[in-house]
Amino acid sequence: MSPIYVIGGLPGYTPEVGRLISMMNYARYTTLSAVQGLSVSELDELLDEKSNSIGALLMHFAAVDHIYRVETFEEREMTEEETAFWQPALNLGDEGRTVIKGHPLEYYLKLLEETRERTLEAFRKVDDEWLFREEPFWDGQPANRYFMWFHVFEDEINHRGQIRLQRKRLGRAAV
């Protein structure tokens, strides 16, 4: 990982890709800090009947990383197997509350690490032109891949706020 508070180029990546990855790295660093030391019961805890568990949110981060990699780099839809595994984490809500539980922190950390490593490998094979390529996105609106990958870590930062709130409610100060 690059120096955590420096947004800049990274060896093995084109300049803009390196800057994007620098931001992704910082978001992930703060996420990992926010969940350090949590037990299975703390990862499964729900604040109320509509909330998501911290474990489900961690799996959501890995799922979003996976689906954006599949769609932007591989330019395909998820397979039936991928959908069966990742859909509860993408949907969250009732499905996530039912399916995503009972795993230790190491399970989620491994998913996060494996999905991100595949993403970083894919980014090594593209250039800045690829990052700025536009295509239809939400509601058919044009977006470039830079925005799409910005959204990946923006979503993580947003949900990390939920994690920090839940951690406080558990009586566990953030590390």
Phi, psi and omega in degrees: 000144180288169173307127194294332182257020179241121173262117183187190180293155178228141178303136178092358181229152174292164187305308182291321177299317178300318179296317178299314180295325176303317179291319177298320180297318180295315179302316181292320178303314181289327175296312181299322177296324183289338184250359184307130173081005182285142179274170177302314181296324177290323178292332182267347184302138175245133178290326177200184186289352180248356183277165174255147177284161176297320178300317179296321178294320177297317179293328176300317179301315179294321181295317179296317176303314181297309186293323178291326176295314180300315185284321185269322181270313184272345177051054180213171173272160175292149176286171177299319178298313179299316181298316180300320181283314190269337187303317178301325180283329177287318182284324188056220178055213183304316181298314179296319179297327181283319190264322189264096178191163175086009182255143175285164180307321182302326178300311181291320179298322178294317177299315180299316181294315182294315180293319181293322179298319177296322178295314180298321177298318178296320179296333178294341185262001181240170179238182182296327178301318177301319183296327183266001179295132180263148175203163179298141181229224182304132180052029178075004179289143178290143175211151174261167183292336175300312178297317182302316180283333169299318180298326179302310182277337174295320177296319178297316179297317179300309181289334177298328174300321176297318180299315180296320177297314180296321179298318178297318181294332177284352183081020180247112177293148177296147180279000000 
